């Protein structure tokens, strides 16, 4: 049996509202042996220090956002062009056939390879079929959009990094066999996957988020956007400016969705290749 006691000065402010500071110090639990004072467990302590760490990192990031370097990197197109050029040169150098076969006997390389590929494939499945669909049909549309604004850049950035790692390790082991049609097809698929995810992150995600912000602002002023699992623009259908923004948003969003499906097909293609090389039965 468990009974909680709360001091009058620490009562809740209202239904479902958080208790005031130090309320947990006055909570006691009654069991068979008598009263046992509540003590914070390791989960509560670790959660607190995780929050402190994230707050510090967030403060550093906000300081970086106010710097001229951040404005150059994220508010101009030149850095995106440079990153793309470096990525293409890097992949081109990795595709140069080696004169002798390289053997990756270290288990660490296998761990990195399988870890990056499985994390990439898992992120694709979760974001596309579980997280995206579940939140879209459970949250108001604007709330769902705000969640996607946070997840989209991180999703494609992480996926592009994982794709590059997988491609790099695979080429280290199979660079000598690039003349093989099977290996060449796998390398082509992984290269295409990496480049699409990189292009989406650098060139399509920023305009998508910008259009989403403008679109949501117009809808909020018109009193729409809180419907769940559907789009009900109401009188905005007669607003030329809104319809122009909406069509541009849908066009960019559809392009990203098609690119995401292509990258998933590339990942599934490599998964099929791995399934033919593993013997677990």
C-alpha positions in Angstrom: 0.0 0.0 0.0 1.3 3.5 -0.9 0.0 6.8 0.5 1.4 10.2 -0.5 1.4 13.1 1.9 1.9 16.6 0.6 2.4 19.7 2.7 -0.2 22.4 2.2 2.3 24.9 1.0 3.4 22.5 -1.7 0.0 21.6 -3.1 -0.6 21.5 -6.8 -1.7 24.7 -8.5 -4.4 22.9 -10.3 -5.4 19.6 -12.1 -2.6 17.9 -14.0 -0.2 20.8 -13.1 3.3 20.2 -11.8 3.9 20.4 -8.1 5.9 23.3 -6.7 9.5 23.0 -5.7 10.5 20.6 -3.0 7.1 18.9 -3.0 8.8 15.5 -3.4 10.7 16.0 -0.1 7.4 15.8 1.7 6.1 12.6 0.1 6.3 9.5 2.2 5.5 5.9 1.2 3.8 3.5 3.7 4.6 -0.2 3.4 4.4 -3.2 5.6 7.3 -2.1 7.7 6.1 1.4 8.3 6.9 4.8 6.8 9.8 5.0 4.4 10.8 8.5 3.2 10.9 8.9 -0.6 14.4 9.0 -2.1 15.3 9.9 -5.7 16.5 6.9 -7.7 19.3 6.7 -10.2 16.9 7.4 -13.1 15.8 10.7 -11.6 19.4 11.8 -10.9 20.6 10.8 -14.4 17.6 12.6 -15.9 18.5 15.8 -14.0 22.2 15.8 -15.1 21.2 15.0 -18.7 18.9 18.0 -18.6 21.8 20.2 -17.2 24.1 18.9 -20.0 21.6 19.6 -22.7 20.9 23.1 -21.3 24.6 23.9 -21.4 25.0 22.6 -24.9 21.9 24.6 -26.0 23.4 27.8 -24.6 26.6 27.2 -26.5 24.7 26.5 -29.7 22.7 29.7 -29.2 25.9 31.6 -28.8 27.2 30.1 -32.0 24.0 31.0 -33.8 24.7 34.7 -33.0 28.1 34.5 -34.5 29.1 35.5 -38.1 30.3 32.0 -38.8 26.8 30.6 -38.3 25.3 33.1 -40.6 27.8 32.3 -43.3 27.3 28.6 -42.9 23.5 28.4 -42.8 22.2 31.6 -44.4 24.2 31.5 -47.6 24.5 28.9 -50.3 28.2 28.9 -50.7 29.0 26.5 -47.8 26.5 24.0 -49.3 28.3 24.1 -52.6 31.6 23.6 -50.9 30.4 20.7 -48.9 28.8 19.1 -52.0 32.0 19.5 -53.9 34.1 18.0 -51.1 31.7 15.1 -50.9 31.8 14.4 -54.6 35.6 14.5 -54.6 35.8 12.3 -51.6 33.6 9.6 -53.1 35.5 9.9 -56.4 38.7 9.2 -54.7 37.2 6.2 -52.8 36.0 4.8 -56.2 39.5 4.7 -57.7 40.3 0.9 -58.0 43.1 -0.3 -55.8 45.9 -2.4 -57.3 45.9 -5.0 -54.5 43.1 -6.5 -52.4 42.6 -5.1 -48.9 41.6 -7.4 -46.1 39.7 -6.0 -43.1 40.6 -8.5 -40.5 39.9 -6.1 -37.6 36.5 -6.8 -35.9 36.3 -3.0 -35.3 35.7 -2.3 -39.0 33.0 -5.0 -39.1 31.4 -3.4 -36.1 31.5 0.1 -37.6 30.1 -1.2 -40.9 27.2 -3.2 -39.4 26.5 -0.5 -36.8 26.3 2.3 -39.4 24.2 0.3 -41.8 21.7 -1.0 -39.2 21.4 2.4 -37.6 20.7 4.0 -41.0 18.1 1.4 -42.0 16.4 1.6 -38.6 16.2 5.4 -38.7 14.6 5.2 -42.2 12.0 2.7 -41.1 11.2 4.6 -37.9 11.0 8.1 -39.4 9.1 7.1 -42.5 6.6 4.5 -41.3 6.3 4.8 -37.5 7.1 8.3 -36.2 5.9 10.3 -39.2 2.6 8.5 -39.6 1.8 8.0 -35.9 2.4 11.7 -35.1 0.5 13.0 -38.2 -2.6 11.1 -37.2 -2.3 11.9 -33.4 -1.2 15.6 -33.2 -2.7 18.8 -34.5 -1.1 19.7 -37.9 0.8 22.7 -36.7 2.2 20.7 -33.7 3.2 17.9 -36.0 4.9 20.5 -38.3 6.9 21.9 -35.4 8.1 18.4 -34.5 9.1 17.8 -38.1 11.0 21.1 -38.2 13.2 19.8 -35.5 13.6 16.2 -36.8 14.0 16.8 -40.5 17.4 18.4 -40.6 18.8 15.9 -38.0 17.3 13.0 -39.8 18.9 13.7 -43.2 22.2 14.9 -41.7 22.6 11.7 -39.6 21.5 9.5 -42.5 24.0 11.1 -44.9 26.8 10.6 -42.4 25.9 6.9 -41.8 25.6 6.3 -45.6 29.1 7.8 -46.0 30.5 5.6 -43.3 28.9 2.4 -44.7 30.2 3.3 -48.2 33.7 4.0 -47.0 34.1 0.7 -45.1 32.5 -1.3 -47.9 34.9 0.2 -50.4 37.9 -0.5 -48.2 37.0 -4.2 -48.3 35.8 -4.4 -52.0 37.7 -1.6 -53.8 39.7 -4.3 -55.6 36.6 -6.0 -56.9 34.9 -2.9 -58.4 35.0 -4.6 -61.9 32.5 -7.2 -60.5 28.9 -6.3 -61.5 27.6 -7.3 -58.1 30.0 -5.1 -56.2 29.7 -2.2 -58.7 25.9 -2.3 -58.3 26.1 -2.1 -54.5 28.6 0.8 -54.6 26.4 2.6 -57.1 23.4 2.2 -54.8 25.2 3.3 -51.7 26.7 6.3 -53.5 23.3 7.4 -54.8 21.8 7.0 -51.3 24.5 9.2 -49.8 24.4 11.9 -52.4 20.6 12.1 -52.3 20.5 12.5 -48.6 23.2 15.1 -48.6 21.5 17.1 -51.3 18.2 16.9 -49.4 19.8 18.2 -46.3 21.7 21.0 -47.9 19.4 22.2 -50.6 15.8 21.1 -50.0 15.4 21.0 -46.2 16.1 24.8 -45.6 13.5 26.0 -48.2 11.0 23.4 -46.9 11.3 24.7 -43.3 11.1 28.3 -44.5 7.9 27.6 -46.5 6.5 25.7 -43.5 7.0 28.6 -41.2 5.4 31.1 -43.6 2.5 28.7 -44.3 1.8 28.1 -40.6 1.9 31.8 -39.8 -0.7 32.5 -42.4 -2.9 29.6 -41.2 -2.6 30.7 -37.6 -3.8 34.2 -38.4 -6.8 32.6 -40.2 -7.6 30.4 -37.3 -6.8 27.0 -39.0 -4.1 24.4 -38.7 -5.1 22.6 -35.5 -7.0 19.8 -37.3 -5.6 16.3 -36.8 -4.7 14.0 -39.7 -6.0 16.3 -42.5 -5.7 19.7 -44.1 -8.7 22.1 -43.8 -7.6 25.5 -45.1 -11.1 27.0 -45.0 -11.3 30.5 -46.5 -7.6 30.4 -47.4 -8.5 28.5 -50.5 -9.4 31.9 -51.9 -6.1 33.5 -50.9 -3.7 33.5 -53.9 -0.7 34.2 -51.7 -1.4 31.3 -49.4 -2.1 28.9 -52.3 1.2 29.9 -53.9 3.1 29.2 -50.7 1.1 25.9 -50.2 1.9 24.7 -53.7 5.6 25.5 -53.3 5.6 23.7 -50.0 3.9 20.6 -51.4 6.3 20.5 -54.3 9.4 20.6 -52.1 7.9 18.2 -49.7 7.0 15.7 -52.4 10.5 15.9 -53.9 12.0 15.1 -50.5 9.5 12.2 -50.0 10.5 10.8 -53.4 14.2 11.1 -52.5 13.6 9.5 -49.2 11.9 6.5 -50.9 14.8 6.2 -53.3 17.3 6.1 -50.5 15.2 3.4 -48.7 15.2 1.4 -51.9 19.0 1.6 -52.0 19.2 0.5 -48.4 16.9 -2.4 -49.0 19.0 -3.4 -52.0 22.1 -3.5 -49.9 20.2 -5.4 -47.2 19.3 -8.1 -49.8 23.0 -8.3 -50.7 24.0 -8.8 -47.0 21.3 -11.4 -46.6 22.9 -13.5 -49.4 26.3 -13.3 -47.7 25.3 -14.2 -44.2 24.7 -17.8 -43.1 22.7 -17.9 -39.9 20.8 -21.2 -40.3 
